[in-house]
Amino acid sequence: MKPYKGYLGTIEFDETDLVFHGRIMGIRDIFTYEAVSAEGLLEAFHECVDDYLEFCIEQNREPEKPFSGKLALRTTPEVHHLVSRAAASDGKSINQWVSDTLAEVARKRVDEGSTKVRTRAH
């Protein structure tokens, strides 16, 4: 799904109940939505985001930003060393090299339309 007001949602399909469902990603609160069609799921997702934003107003608190721009990453010392060398060879900091590389791969994945829908059978 495309972001709505800056928020993304998950998509799952329950084969037993024949229903799509999901939740808003990137926030601590749990806001879920469901529908029996793809069109309905999109509408339910938008309504869910609107409900979350309204809930925050009612609670007199700032809505969480789904993505802060900070990403913690753990890897092996060997990969860390390789990344350091690759960044240096490109004349970049490790942070900038990782950011650029992730953006490149993520854009390619999204452009290819390789978004996955998880299926769950009970």
Biopython code that builds the backbone (N, CA, C, O; Angstrom):
import numpy as np
from Bio.PDB.StructureBuilder import StructureBuilder

atoms = [
    (1, "MET", "N", (0.837, -1.186, 0.000)),
    (1, "MET", "CA", (0.000, 0.000, 0.000)),
    (1, "MET", "C", (0.875, 1.239, 0.000)),
    (1, "MET", "O", (1.969, 1.248, 0.564)),
    (2, "LYS", "N", (0.390, 2.252, -0.622)),
    (2, "LYS", "CA", (1.084, 3.536, -0.592)),
    (2, "LYS", "C", (0.853, 4.179, 0.770)),
    (2, "LYS", "O", (-0.162, 3.927, 1.419)),
    (3, "PRO", "N", (1.802, 5.010, 1.199)),
    (3, "PRO", "CA", (1.612, 5.703, 2.482)),
    (3, "PRO", "C", (0.367, 6.591, 2.442)),
    (3, "PRO", "O", (0.013, 7.138, 1.398)),
    (4, "TYR", "N", (-0.278, 6.721, 3.581)),
    (4, "TYR", "CA", (-1.420, 7.615, 3.741)),
    (4, "TYR", "C", (-1.091, 8.515, 4.927)),
    (4, "TYR", "O", (-0.923, 8.040, 6.050)),
    (5, "LYS", "N", (-1.003, 9.798, 4.673)),
    (5, "LYS", "CA", (-0.642, 10.787, 5.687)),
    (5, "LYS", "C", (0.665, 10.405, 6.376)),
    (5, "LYS", "O", (0.851, 10.665, 7.565)),
    (6, "GLY", "N", (1.569, 9.783, 5.614)),
    (6, "GLY", "CA", (2.881, 9.422, 6.126)),
    (6, "GLY", "C", (2.949, 8.068, 6.804)),
    (6, "GLY", "O", (4.026, 7.659, 7.239)),
    (7, "TYR", "N", (1.833, 7.359, 6.910)),
    (7, "TYR", "CA", (1.793, 6.076, 7.600)),
    (7, "TYR", "C", (1.662, 4.933, 6.600)),
    (7, "TYR", "O", (1.019, 5.060, 5.558)),
    (8, "LEU", "N", (2.291, 3.811, 6.951)),
    (8, "LEU", "CA", (2.183, 2.589, 6.153)),
    (8, "LEU", "C", (1.419, 1.546, 6.948)),
    (8, "LEU", "O", (1.343, 1.608, 8.175)),
    (9, "GLY", "N", (0.859, 0.593, 6.232)),
    (9, "GLY", "CA", (0.134, -0.472, 6.903)),
    (9, "GLY", "C", (0.558, -1.833, 6.399)),
    (9, "GLY", "O", (1.079, -1.965, 5.292)),
    (10, "THR", "N", (0.330, -2.843, 7.218)),
    (10, "THR", "CA", (0.604, -4.218, 6.822)),
    (10, "THR", "C", (-0.607, -4.774, 6.082)),
    (10, "THR", "O", (-1.717, -4.252, 6.194)),
    (11, "ILE", "N", (-0.372, -5.839, 5.327)),
    (11, "ILE", "CA", (-1.460, -6.536, 4.649)),
    (11, "ILE", "C", (-1.296, -8.022, 4.921)),
    (11, "ILE", "O", (-0.257, -8.607, 4.615)),
    (12, "GLU", "N", (-2.314, -8.622, 5.490)),
    (12, "GLU", "CA", (-2.334, -10.068, 5.687)),
    (12, "GLU", "C", (-3.674, -10.580, 5.169)),
    (12, "GLU", "O", (-4.656, -9.840, 5.100)),
    (13, "PHE", "N", (-3.691, -11.855, 4.809)),
    (13, "PHE", "CA", (-4.925, -12.465, 4.317)),
    (13, "PHE", "C", (-5.173, -13.742, 5.102)),
    (13, "PHE", "O", (-4.296, -14.601, 5.197)),
    (14, "ASP", "N", (-6.355, -13.861, 5.657)),
    (14, "ASP", "CA", (-6.739, -15.045, 6.412)),
    (14, "ASP", "C", (-7.552, -15.955, 5.500)),
    (14, "ASP", "O", (-8.687, -15.636, 5.146)),
    (15, "GLU", "N", (-6.966, -17.093, 5.120)),
    (15, "GLU", "CA", (-7.625, -18.020, 4.191)),
    (15, "GLU", "C", (-8.869, -18.652, 4.781)),
    (15, "GLU", "O", (-9.806, -18.977, 4.052)),
    (16, "THR", "N", (-8.890, -18.829, 6.088)),
    (16, "THR", "CA", (-10.051, -19.452, 6.732)),
    (16, "THR", "C", (-11.258, -18.530, 6.706)),
    (16, "THR", "O", (-12.354, -18.938, 6.320)),
    (17, "ASP", "N", (-11.052, -17.290, 7.118)),
    (17, "ASP", "CA", (-12.154, -16.328, 7.185)),
    (17, "ASP", "C", (-12.327, -15.525, 5.898)),
    (17, "ASP", "O", (-13.286, -14.766, 5.761)),
    (18, "LEU", "N", (-11.400, -15.694, 4.956)),
    (18, "LEU", "CA", (-11.427, -14.954, 3.685)),
    (18, "LEU", "C", (-11.525, -13.449, 3.909)),
    (18, "LEU", "O", (-12.387, -12.772, 3.350)),
    (19, "VAL", "N", (-10.617, -12.947, 4.744)),
    (19, "VAL", "CA", (-10.621, -11.526, 5.063)),
    (19, "VAL", "C", (-9.180, -10.997, 5.033)),
    (19, "VAL", "O", (-8.244, -11.679, 5.451)),
    (20, "PHE", "N", (-9.028, -9.780, 4.536)),
    (20, "PHE", "CA", (-7.764, -9.058, 4.599)),
    (20, "PHE", "C", (-7.734, -8.299, 5.924)),
    (20, "PHE", "O", (-8.769, -7.827, 6.393)),
    (21, "HIS", "N", (-6.557, -8.182, 6.524)),
    (21, "HIS", "CA", (-6.439, -7.361, 7.728)),
    (21, "HIS", "C", (-5.022, -6.827, 7.826)),
    (21, "HIS", "O", (-4.117, -7.296, 7.136)),
    (22, "GLY", "N", (-4.842, -5.851, 8.683)),
    (22, "GLY", "CA", (-3.526, -5.268, 8.867)),
    (22, "GLY", "C", (-3.521, -4.322, 10.039)),
    (22, "GLY", "O", (-4.516, -4.173, 10.748)),
    (23, "ARG", "N", (-2.379, -3.684, 10.233)),
    (23, "ARG", "CA", (-2.244, -2.692, 11.298)),
    (23, "ARG", "C", (-1.316, -1.585, 10.829)),
    (23, "ARG", "O", (-0.513, -1.772, 9.916)),
    (24, "ILE", "N", (-1.440, -0.439, 11.466)),
    (24, "ILE", "CA", (-0.565, 0.685, 11.145)),
    (24, "ILE", "C", (0.837, 0.338, 11.630)),
    (24, "ILE", "O", (1.026, -0.079, 12.772)),
    (25, "MET", "N", (1.804, 0.513, 10.759)),
    (25, "MET", "CA", (3.204, 0.223, 11.091)),
    (25, "MET", "C", (3.885, 1.444, 11.701)),
    (25, "MET", "O", (3.502, 2.583, 11.436)),
    (26, "GLY", "N", (4.891, 1.188, 12.514)),
    (26, "GLY", "CA", (5.759, 2.257, 12.989)),
    (26, "GLY", "C", (5.241, 3.068, 14.158)),
    (26, "GLY", "O", (5.808, 4.112, 14.481)),
    (27, "ILE", "N", (4.161, 2.605, 14.810)),
    (27, "ILE", "CA", (3.662, 3.295, 15.997)),
    (27, "ILE", "C", (3.512, 2.265, 17.117)),
    (27, "ILE", "O", (3.315, 1.077, 16.861)),
    (28, "ARG", "N", (3.607, 2.741, 18.361)),
    (28, "ARG", "CA", (3.488, 1.823, 19.499)),
    (28, "ARG", "C", (2.040, 1.414, 19.742)),
    (28, "ARG", "O", (1.776, 0.281, 20.147)),
    (29, "ASP", "N", (1.104, 2.322, 19.501)),
    (29, "ASP", "CA", (-0.314, 1.978, 19.660)),
    (29, "ASP", "C", (-0.695, 0.930, 18.624)),
    (29, "ASP", "O", (-0.095, 0.860, 17.551)),
    (30, "ILE", "N", (-1.684, 0.126, 18.946)),
    (30, "ILE", "CA", (-2.130, -0.903, 18.010)),
    (30, "ILE", "C", (-3.465, -0.467, 17.408)),
    (30, "ILE", "O", (-4.498, -0.449, 18.078)),
    (31, "PHE", "N", (-3.409, -0.120, 16.132)),
    (31, "PHE", "CA", (-4.598, 0.253, 15.370)),
    (31, "PHE", "C", (-4.682, -0.703, 14.185)),
    (31, "PHE", "O", (-3.785, -0.740, 13.342)),
    (32, "THR", "N", (-5.769, -1.476, 14.128)),
    (32, "THR", "CA", (-5.926, -2.496, 13.100)),
    (32, "THR", "C", (-7.125, -2.192, 12.209)),
    (32, "THR", "O", (-7.989, -1.385, 12.551)),
    (33, "TYR", "N", (-7.153, -2.852, 11.072)),
    (33, "TYR", "CA", (-8.236, -2.684, 10.113)),
    (33, "TYR", "C", (-8.435, -4.003, 9.389)),
    (33, "TYR", "O", (-7.539, -4.846, 9.357)),
    (34, "GLU", "N", (-9.634, -4.180, 8.799)),
    (34, "GLU", "CA", (-9.892, -5.385, 8.019)),
    (34, "GLU", "C", (-10.983, -5.127, 7.002)),
    (34, "GLU", "O", (-11.770, -4.190, 7.133)),
    (35, "ALA", "N", (-11.016, -5.980, 5.981)),
    (35, "ALA", "CA", (-12.018, -5.877, 4.920)),
    (35, "ALA", "C", (-12.006, -7.174, 4.124)),
    (35, "ALA", "O", (-11.075, -7.973, 4.224)),
    (36, "VAL", "N", (-13.055, -7.371, 3.332)),
    (36, "VAL", "CA", (-13.148, -8.591, 2.515)),
    (36, "VAL", "C", (-12.651, -8.379, 1.091)),
    (36, "VAL", "O", (-12.586, -9.331, 0.312)),
    (37, "SER", "N", (-12.298, -7.139, 0.740)),
    (37, "SER", "CA", (-11.782, -6.873, -0.607)),
    (37, "SER", "C", (-10.569, -5.956, -0.508)),
    (37, "SER", "O", (-10.356, -5.288, 0.503)),
    (38, "ALA", "N", (-9.787, -5.940, -1.569)),
    (38, "ALA", "CA", (-8.613, -5.061, -1.606)),
    (38, "ALA", "C", (-9.043, -3.598, -1.521)),
    (38, "ALA", "O", (-8.422, -2.806, -0.812)),
    (39, "GLU", "N", (-10.100, -3.242, -2.238)),
    (39, "GLU", "CA", (-10.595, -1.863, -2.209)),
    (39, "GLU", "C", (-11.053, -1.502, -0.805)),
    (39, "GLU", "O", (-10.778, -0.409, -0.309)),
    (40, "GLY", "N", (-11.748, -2.426, -0.175)),
    (40, "GLY", "CA", (-12.222, -2.197, 1.185)),
    (40, "GLY", "C", (-11.087, -2.063, 2.167)),
    (40, "GLY", "O", (-11.159, -1.270, 3.106)),
    (41, "LEU", "N", (-10.023, -2.844, 1.953)),
    (41, "LEU", "CA", (-8.873, -2.774, 2.854)),
    (41, "LEU", "C", (-8.207, -1.409, 2.767)),
    (41, "LEU", "O", (-7.822, -0.834, 3.785)),
    (42, "LEU", "N", (-8.073, -0.898, 1.565)),
    (42, "LEU", "CA", (-7.475, 0.425, 1.389)),
    (42, "LEU", "C", (-8.309, 1.484, 2.112)),
    (42, "LEU", "O", (-7.762, 2.337, 2.812)),
    (43, "GLU", "N", (-9.613, 1.430, 1.945)),
    (43, "GLU", "CA", (-10.502, 2.371, 2.625)),
    (43, "GLU", "C", (-10.410, 2.208, 4.142)),
    (43, "GLU", "O", (-10.369, 3.198, 4.873)),
    (44, "ALA", "N", (-10.376, 0.959, 4.615)),
    (44, "ALA", "CA", (-10.283, 0.701, 6.054)),
    (44, "ALA", "C", (-8.959, 1.212, 6.621)),
    (44, "ALA", "O", (-8.919, 1.741, 7.732)),
    (45, "PHE", "N", (-7.874, 1.054, 5.855)),
    (45, "PHE", "CA", (-6.571, 1.561, 6.285)),
    (45, "PHE", "C", (-6.620, 3.082, 6.436)),
    (45, "PHE", "O", (-6.153, 3.615, 7.443)),
    (46, "HIS", "N", (-7.172, 3.776, 5.461)),
    (46, "HIS", "CA", (-7.279, 5.242, 5.536)),
    (46, "HIS", "C", (-8.108, 5.654, 6.744)),
    (46, "HIS", "O", (-7.733, 6.576, 7.468)),
    (47, "GLU", "N", (-9.232, 4.977, 6.966)),
    (47, "GLU", "CA", (-10.078, 5.285, 8.121)),
    (47, "GLU", "C", (-9.335, 5.030, 9.428)),
    (47, "GLU", "O", (-9.489, 5.778, 10.393)),
    (48, "CYS", "N", (-8.533, 3.975, 9.454)),
    (48, "CYS", "CA", (-7.775, 3.633, 10.653)),
    (48, "CYS", "C", (-6.745, 4.712, 10.969)),
    (48, "CYS", "O", (-6.593, 5.101, 12.127)),
    (49, "VAL", "N", (-6.042, 5.196, 9.960)),
    (49, "VAL", "CA", (-5.068, 6.278, 10.176)),
    (49, "VAL", "C", (-5.791, 7.519, 10.684)),
    (49, "VAL", "O", (-5.331, 8.167, 11.624)),
    (50, "ASP", "N", (-6.925, 7.853, 10.064)),
    (50, "ASP", "CA", (-7.695, 9.010, 10.517)),
    (50, "ASP", "C", (-8.156, 8.824, 11.967)),
    (50, "ASP", "O", (-8.127, 9.769, 12.756)),
    (51, "ASP", "N", (-8.581, 7.600, 12.314)),
    (51, "ASP", "CA", (-8.997, 7.304, 13.690)),
    (51, "ASP", "C", (-7.828, 7.473, 14.661)),
    (51, "ASP", "O", (-7.994, 8.011, 15.756)),
    (52, "TYR", "N", (-6.654, 7.011, 14.253)),
    (52, "TYR", "CA", (-5.465, 7.153, 15.102)),
    (52, "TYR", "C", (-5.157, 8.627, 15.345)),
    (52, "TYR", "O", (-4.897, 9.027, 16.480)),
    (53, "LEU", "N", (-5.182, 9.428, 14.300)),
    (53, "LEU", "CA", (-4.882, 10.853, 14.446)),
    (53, "LEU", "C", (-5.933, 11.545, 15.318)),
    (53, "LEU", "O", (-5.598, 12.418, 16.118)),
    (54, "GLU", "N", (-7.196, 11.157, 15.164)),
    (54, "GLU", "CA", (-8.266, 11.714, 15.997)),
    (54, "GLU", "C", (-8.093, 11.279, 17.456)),
    (54, "GLU", "O", (-8.297, 12.074, 18.374)),
    (55, "PHE", "N", (-7.718, 10.022, 17.662)),
    (55, "PHE", "CA", (-7.451, 9.499, 19.003)),
    (55, "PHE", "C", (-6.360, 10.321, 19.690)),
    (55, "PHE", "O", (-6.479, 10.656, 20.868)),
    (56, "CYS", "N", (-5.313, 10.637, 18.960)),
    (56, "CYS", "CA", (-4.219, 11.428, 19.522)),
    (56, "CYS", "C", (-4.696, 12.826, 19.928)),
    (56, "CYS", "O", (-4.287, 13.351, 20.964)),
    (57, "ILE", "N", (-5.553, 13.416, 19.115)),
    (57, "ILE", "CA", (-6.114, 14.733, 19.455)),
    (57, "ILE", "C", (-6.932, 14.628, 20.728)),
    (57, "ILE", "O", (-6.804, 15.462, 21.625)),
    (58, "GLU", "N", (-7.786, 13.590, 20.812)),
    (58, "GLU", "CA", (-8.623, 13.395, 22.000)),
    (58, "GLU", "C", (-7.784, 13.168, 23.250)),
    (58, "GLU", "O", (-8.164, 13.590, 24.342)),
    (59, "GLN", "N", (-6.644, 12.502, 23.093)),
    (59, "GLN", "CA", (-5.747, 12.217, 24.219)),
    (59, "GLN", "C", (-4.772, 13.372, 24.490)),
    (59, "GLN", "O", (-3.953, 13.312, 25.407)),
    (60, "ASN", "N", (-4.881, 14.418, 23.672)),
    (60, "ASN", "CA", (-4.015, 15.594, 23.797)),
    (60, "ASN", "C", (-2.533, 15.209, 23.756)),
    (60, "ASN", "O", (-1.749, 15.609, 24.616)),
    (61, "ARG", "N", (-2.171, 14.429, 22.742)),
    (61, "ARG", "CA", (-0.770, 14.046, 22.574)),
    (61, "ARG", "C", (-0.412, 14.062, 21.100)),
    (61, "ARG", "O", (-1.273, 13.952, 20.227)),
    (62, "GLU", "N", (0.867, 14.199, 20.850)),
    (62, "GLU", "CA", (1.361, 14.222, 19.484)),
    (62, "GLU", "C", (1.316, 12.818, 18.890)),
    (62, "GLU", "O", (1.727, 11.860, 19.545)),
    (63, "PRO", "N", (0.823, 12.681, 17.662)),
    (63, "PRO", "CA", (0.885, 11.371, 17.007)),
    (63, "PRO", "C", (2.342, 10.976, 16.785)),
    (63, "PRO", "O", (3.194, 11.817, 16.499)),
    (64, "GLU", "N", (2.606, 9.693, 16.920)),
    (64, "GLU", "CA", (3.959, 9.215, 16.659)),
    (64, "GLU", "C", (4.256, 9.376, 15.178)),
    (64, "GLU", "O", (3.393, 9.156, 14.327)),
    (65, "LYS", "N", (5.456, 9.752, 14.893)),
    (65, "LYS", "CA", (5.920, 9.783, 13.508)),
    (65, "LYS", "C", (6.320, 8.361, 13.164)),
    (65, "LYS", "O", (7.089, 7.741, 13.899)),
    (66, "PRO", "N", (5.813, 7.835, 12.064)),
    (66, "PRO", "CA", (6.092, 6.434, 11.773)),
    (66, "PRO", "C", (7.555, 6.138, 11.495)),
    (66, "PRO", "O", (8.009, 5.022, 11.748)),
    (67, "PHE", "N", (8.302, 7.099, 10.983)),
    (67, "PHE", "CA", (9.702, 6.854, 10.670)),
    (67, "PHE", "C", (10.517, 8.071, 11.086)),
    (67, "PHE", "O", (10.290, 9.180, 10.601)),
    (68, "SER", "N", (11.465, 7.851, 11.988)),
    (68, "SER", "CA", (12.257, 8.950, 12.531)),
    (68, "SER", "C", (13.473, 9.271, 11.677)),
    (68, "SER", "O", (14.032, 10.363, 11.773)),
    (69, "GLY", "N", (13.885, 8.319, 10.836)),
    (69, "GLY", "CA", (15.120, 8.502, 10.088)),
    (69, "GLY", "C", (16.308, 7.877, 10.789)),
    (69, "GLY", "O", (17.421, 7.885, 10.263)),
    (70, "LYS", "N", (16.076, 7.332, 11.983)),
    (70, "LYS", "CA", (17.136, 6.638, 12.715)),
    (70, "LYS", "C", (16.876, 5.143, 12.597)),
    (70, "LYS", "O", (15.762, 4.667, 12.817)),
    (71, "LEU", "N", (17.925, 4.420, 12.248)),
    (71, "LEU", "CA", (17.798, 2.979, 12.050)),
    (71, "LEU", "C", (18.975, 2.295, 12.737)),
    (71, "LEU", "O", (20.124, 2.490, 12.342)),
    (72, "ALA", "N", (18.693, 1.498, 13.759)),
    (72, "ALA", "CA", (19.756, 0.759, 14.448)),
    (72, "ALA", "C", (20.029, -0.521, 13.663)),
    (72, "ALA", "O", (19.105, -1.191, 13.203)),
    (73, "LEU", "N", (21.293, -0.844, 13.520)),
    (73, "LEU", "CA", (21.665, -2.011, 12.724)),
    (73, "LEU", "C", (22.734, -2.796, 13.451)),
    (73, "LEU", "O", (23.739, -2.235, 13.887)),
    (74, "ARG", "N", (22.520, -4.094, 13.582)),
    (74, "ARG", "CA", (23.532, -4.979, 14.147)),
    (74, "ARG", "C", (23.966, -5.945, 13.053)),
    (74, "ARG", "O", (23.145, -6.453, 12.290)),
    (75, "THR", "N", (25.253, -6.184, 12.992)),
    (75, "THR", "CA", (25.787, -7.100, 11.991)),
    (75, "THR", "C", (27.032, -7.768, 12.555)),
    (75, "THR", "O", (27.398, -7.531, 13.706)),
    (76, "THR", "N", (27.665, -8.578, 11.773)),
    (76, "THR", "CA", (28.893, -9.245, 12.217)),
    (76, "THR", "C", (30.087, -8.308, 12.037)),
    (76, "THR", "O", (30.020, -7.371, 11.241)),
    (77, "PRO", "N", (31.167, -8.548, 12.760)),
    (77, "PRO", "CA", (32.364, -7.737, 12.553)),
    (77, "PRO", "C", (32.879, -7.820, 11.115)),
    (77, "PRO", "O", (33.407, -6.842, 10.585)),
    (78, "GLU", "N", (32.725, -8.988, 10.487)),
    (78, "GLU", "CA", (33.190, -9.150, 9.108)),
    (78, "GLU", "C", (32.403, -8.245, 8.154)),
    (78, "GLU", "O", (32.988, -7.586, 7.295)),
    (79, "VAL", "N", (31.074, -8.218, 8.307)),
    (79, "VAL", "CA", (30.250, -7.360, 7.450)),
    (79, "VAL", "C", (30.555, -5.891, 7.747)),
    (79, "VAL", "O", (30.621, -5.076, 6.826)),
    (80, "HIS", "N", (30.738, -5.553, 9.002)),
    (80, "HIS", "CA", (31.068, -4.181, 9.381)),
    (80, "HIS", "C", (32.355, -3.750, 8.678)),
    (80, "HIS", "O", (32.445, -2.637, 8.161)),
    (81, "HIS", "N", (33.346, -4.637, 8.664)),
    (81, "HIS", "CA", (34.617, -4.346, 8.000)),
    (81, "HIS", "C", (34.415, -4.148, 6.495)),
    (81, "HIS", "O", (34.951, -3.204, 5.915)),
    (82, "LEU", "N", (33.644, -5.034, 5.866)),
    (82, "LEU", "CA", (33.375, -4.910, 4.425)),
    (82, "LEU", "C", (32.660, -3.604, 4.102)),
    (82, "LEU", "O", (32.999, -2.925, 3.133)),
    (83, "VAL", "N", (31.674, -3.258, 4.918)),
    (83, "VAL", "CA", (30.931, -2.014, 4.706)),
    (83, "VAL", "C", (31.860, -0.821, 4.841)),
    (83, "VAL", "O", (31.773, 0.130, 4.064)),
    (84, "SER", "N", (32.741, -0.866, 5.817)),
    (84, "SER", "CA", (33.698, 0.225, 6.014)),
    (84, "SER", "C", (34.592, 0.394, 4.788)),
    (84, "SER", "O", (34.843, 1.516, 4.346)),
    (85, "ARG", "N", (35.062, -0.708, 4.248)),
    (85, "ARG", "CA", (35.921, -0.646, 3.063)),
    (85, "ARG", "C", (35.148, -0.145, 1.841)),
    (85, "ARG", "O", (35.659, 0.665, 1.068)),
    (86, "ALA", "N", (33.915, -0.630, 1.670)),
    (86, "ALA", "CA", (33.098, -0.192, 0.533)),
    (86, "ALA", "C", (32.809, 1.305, 0.625)),
    (86, "ALA", "O", (32.883, 2.021, -0.374)),
    (87, "ALA", "N", (32.479, 1.772, 1.827)),
    (87, "ALA", "CA", (32.194, 3.200, 2.018)),
    (87, "ALA", "C", (33.434, 4.034, 1.712)),
    (87, "ALA", "O", (33.355, 5.056, 1.031)),
    (88, "ALA", "N", (34.561, 3.592, 2.216)),
    (88, "ALA", "CA", (35.811, 4.332, 1.973)),
    (88, "ALA", "C", (36.143, 4.373, 0.488)),
    (88, "ALA", "O", (36.613, 5.393, -0.018)),
    (89, "SER", "N", (35.899, 3.270, -0.212)),
    (89, "SER", "CA", (36.213, 3.251, -1.643)),
    (89, "SER", "C", (35.308, 4.186, -2.440)),
    (89, "SER", "O", (35.679, 4.639, -3.523)),
    (90, "ASP", "N", (34.118, 4.477, -1.903)),
    (90, "ASP", "CA", (33.208, 5.428, -2.538)),
    (90, "ASP", "C", (33.389, 6.849, -2.001)),
    (90, "ASP", "O", (32.709, 7.775, -2.442)),
    (91, "GLY", "N", (34.308, 7.015, -1.050)),
    (91, "GLY", "CA", (34.538, 8.336, -0.466)),
    (91, "GLY", "C", (33.398, 8.800, 0.413)),
    (91, "GLY", "O", (33.127, 9.998, 0.502)),
    (92, "LYS", "N", (32.722, 7.858, 1.066)),
    (92, "LYS", "CA", (31.563, 8.185, 1.896)),
    (92, "LYS", "C", (31.785, 7.674, 3.318)),
    (92, "LYS", "O", (32.612, 6.797, 3.566)),
    (93, "SER", "N", (31.019, 8.249, 4.239)),
    (93, "SER", "CA", (30.985, 7.696, 5.594)),
    (93, "SER", "C", (30.193, 6.385, 5.546)),
    (93, "SER", "O", (29.434, 6.141, 4.608)),
    (94, "ILE", "N", (30.378, 5.561, 6.554)),
    (94, "ILE", "CA", (29.601, 4.315, 6.618)),
    (94, "ILE", "C", (28.109, 4.640, 6.629)),
    (94, "ILE", "O", (27.330, 4.002, 5.921)),
    (95, "ASN", "N", (27.715, 5.618, 7.418)),
    (95, "ASN", "CA", (26.303, 5.981, 7.508)),
    (95, "ASN", "C", (25.747, 6.371, 6.140)),
    (95, "ASN", "O", (24.677, 5.906, 5.748)),
    (96, "GLN", "N", (26.472, 7.224, 5.413)),
    (96, "GLN", "CA", (25.982, 7.668, 4.104)),
    (96, "GLN", "C", (25.969, 6.519, 3.110)),
    (96, "GLN", "O", (25.034, 6.407, 2.318)),
    (97, "TRP", "N", (26.982, 5.667, 3.133)),
    (97, "TRP", "CA", (27.036, 4.528, 2.212)),
    (97, "TRP", "C", (25.884, 3.564, 2.469)),
    (97, "TRP", "O", (25.222, 3.117, 1.532)),
    (98, "VAL", "N", (25.644, 3.242, 3.744)),
    (98, "VAL", "CA", (24.537, 2.335, 4.085)),
    (98, "VAL", "C", (23.208, 2.954, 3.679)),
    (98, "VAL", "O", (22.359, 2.272, 3.103)),
    (99, "SER", "N", (23.017, 4.230, 3.970)),
    (99, "SER", "CA", (21.773, 4.909, 3.611)),
    (99, "SER", "C", (21.550, 4.897, 2.100)),
    (99, "SER", "O", (20.459, 4.572, 1.633)),
    (100, "ASP", "N", (22.585, 5.251, 1.339)),
    (100, "ASP", "CA", (22.479, 5.266, -0.124)),
    (100, "ASP", "C", (22.205, 3.873, -0.677)),
    (100, "ASP", "O", (21.367, 3.707, -1.564)),
    (101, "THR", "N", (22.911, 2.872, -0.155)),
    (101, "THR", "CA", (22.757, 1.509, -0.642)),
    (101, "THR", "C", (21.374, 0.959, -0.315)),
    (101, "THR", "O", (20.737, 0.336, -1.165)),
    (102, "LEU", "N", (20.908, 1.184, 0.905)),
    (102, "LEU", "CA", (19.558, 0.731, 1.279)),
    (102, "LEU", "C", (18.497, 1.419, 0.430)),
    (102, "LEU", "O", (17.546, 0.774, -0.011)),
    (103, "ALA", "N", (18.648, 2.710, 0.198)),
    (103, "ALA", "CA", (17.676, 3.443, -0.615)),
    (103, "ALA", "C", (17.628, 2.883, -2.035)),
    (103, "ALA", "O", (16.551, 2.715, -2.607)),
    (104, "GLU", "N", (18.788, 2.600, -2.592)),
    (104, "GLU", "CA", (18.855, 2.061, -3.955)),
    (104, "GLU", "C", (18.146, 0.706, -4.046)),
    (104, "GLU", "O", (17.335, 0.482, -4.944)),
    (105, "VAL", "N", (18.452, -0.176, -3.127)),
    (105, "VAL", "CA", (17.843, -1.511, -3.140)),
    (105, "VAL", "C", (16.343, -1.424, -2.842)),
    (105, "VAL", "O", (15.544, -2.106, -3.483)),
    (106, "ALA", "N", (15.964, -0.597, -1.882)),
    (106, "ALA", "CA", (14.549, -0.471, -1.530)),
    (106, "ALA", "C", (13.736, 0.102, -2.687)),
    (106, "ALA", "O", (12.634, -0.373, -2.961)),
    (107, "ARG", "N", (14.270, 1.125, -3.376)),
    (107, "ARG", "CA", (13.559, 1.690, -4.531)),
    (107, "ARG", "C", (13.360, 0.635, -5.608)),
    (107, "ARG", "O", (12.282, 0.530, -6.194)),
    (108, "LYS", "N", (14.389, -0.134, -5.862)),
    (108, "LYS", "CA", (14.297, -1.188, -6.873)),
    (108, "LYS", "C", (13.226, -2.202, -6.478)),
    (108, "LYS", "O", (12.408, -2.596, -7.309)),
    (109, "ARG", "N", (13.229, -2.619, -5.227)),
    (109, "ARG", "CA", (12.251, -3.599, -4.754)),
    (109, "ARG", "C", (10.828, -3.058, -4.866)),
    (109, "ARG", "O", (9.928, -3.761, -5.324)),
    (110, "VAL", "N", (10.627, -1.822, -4.452)),
    (110, "VAL", "CA", (9.294, -1.225, -4.517)),
    (110, "VAL", "C", (8.872, -1.016, -5.968)),
    (110, "VAL", "O", (7.725, -1.287, -6.323)),
    (111, "ASP", "N", (9.791, -0.537, -6.812)),
    (111, "ASP", "CA", (9.474, -0.320, -8.231)),
    (111, "ASP", "C", (9.114, -1.620, -8.941)),
    (111, "ASP", "O", (8.305, -1.619, -9.868)),
    (112, "GLU", "N", (9.710, -2.726, -8.510)),
    (112, "GLU", "CA", (9.390, -4.023, -9.105)),
    (112, "GLU", "C", (8.056, -4.565, -8.614)),
    (112, "GLU", "O", (7.571, -5.584, -9.104)),
    (113, "GLY", "N", (7.470, -3.879, -7.649)),
    (113, "GLY", "CA", (6.174, -4.307, -7.138)),
    (113, "GLY", "C", (6.255, -5.597, -6.350)),
    (113, "GLY", "O", (5.333, -6.413, -6.389)),
    (114, "SER", "N", (7.338, -5.786, -5.644)),
    (114, "SER", "CA", (7.519, -7.055, -4.951)),
    (114, "SER", "C", (6.994, -7.013, -3.515)),
    (114, "SER", "O", (7.511, -7.714, -2.645)),
    (115, "THR", "N", (5.973, -6.198, -3.264)),
    (115, "THR", "CA", (5.360, -6.180, -1.946)),
    (115, "THR", "C", (4.694, -7.532, -1.697)),
    (115, "THR", "O", (3.973, -8.040, -2.556)),
    (116, "LYS", "N", (4.927, -8.092, -0.562)),
    (116, "LYS", "CA", (4.396, -9.403, -0.222)),
    (116, "LYS", "C", (3.141, -9.263, 0.607)),
    (116, "LYS", "O", (3.041, -8.355, 1.432)),
    (117, "VAL", "N", (2.185, -10.143, 0.403)),
    (117, "VAL", "CA", (1.003, -10.260, 1.234)),
    (117, "VAL", "C", (1.149, -11.558, 2.000)),
    (117, "VAL", "O", (1.278, -12.627, 1.403)),
    (118, "ARG", "N", (1.129, -11.469, 3.320)),
    (118, "ARG", "CA", (1.236, -12.674, 4.129)),
    (118, "ARG", "C", (-0.115, -13.354, 4.206)),
    (118, "ARG", "O", (-1.146, -12.696, 4.350)),
    (119, "THR", "N", (-0.106, -14.658, 4.112)),
    (119, "THR", "CA", (-1.327, -15.450, 4.174)),
    (119, "THR", "C", (-1.281, -16.305, 5.426)),
    (119, "THR", "O", (-0.254, -16.898, 5.758)),
    (120, "ARG", "N", (-2.414, -16.358, 6.116)),
    (120, "ARG", "CA", (-2.475, -17.139, 7.340)),
    (120, "ARG", "C", (-3.685, -18.061, 7.273)),
    (120, "ARG", "O", (-4.802, -17.612, 7.017)),
    (121, "ALA", "N", (-3.461, -19.329, 7.501)),
    (121, "ALA", "CA", (-4.547, -20.298, 7.585)),
    (121, "ALA", "C", (-4.569, -20.822, 9.026)),
    (121, "ALA", "O", (-3.519, -21.077, 9.615)),
    (122, "HIS", "N", (-5.752, -20.977, 9.577)),
    (122, "HIS", "CA", (-5.859, -21.461, 10.970)),
    (122, "HIS", "C", (-5.884, -22.960, 11.014)),
    (122, "HIS", "O", (-5.969, -23.545, 12.093)),
]
sb = StructureBuilder()
sb.init_structure("model")
sb.init_model(0)
sb.init_chain("A")
sb.init_seg("    ")
for serial, (resi, resn, name, xyz) in enumerate(atoms, 1):
    if name == "N":
        sb.init_residue(resn, " ", resi, " ")
    sb.init_atom(name, np.array(xyz, "f"), 0.0, 1.0, " ", f" {name:<3s}", serial, name[0])
structure = sb.get_structure()
